[in-house]
């Protein structure tokens, strides 16, 4: 539940299109910049979700290679989506 779903990949002669789940929310980076700091309980909440997402990827032999706050979306329910 913490990873943006990839529905389809379409390749043309000049481009590759990724059809992905729509995620309404904001980047974790923007959230940190706006609030200047994350409270410990909030950081733990997001970290747990991130670890669950990474564990799922690794169990499926997938490596993300670009995990950073700009690639994590927070929705209105305070849950993350790794993109």
PyMOL commands that set and color helices and strands:
alter all, ss='L'
color gray80, all
select helices_A, chain A and resi 28-35+40-59+69-71
alter helices_A, ss='H'
color red, helices_A
select strands_A, chain A and resi 6-11+16-20+26-27+72-74+80-82
alter strands_A, ss='S'
color yellow, strands_A
deselect
rebuild
show_as cartoon
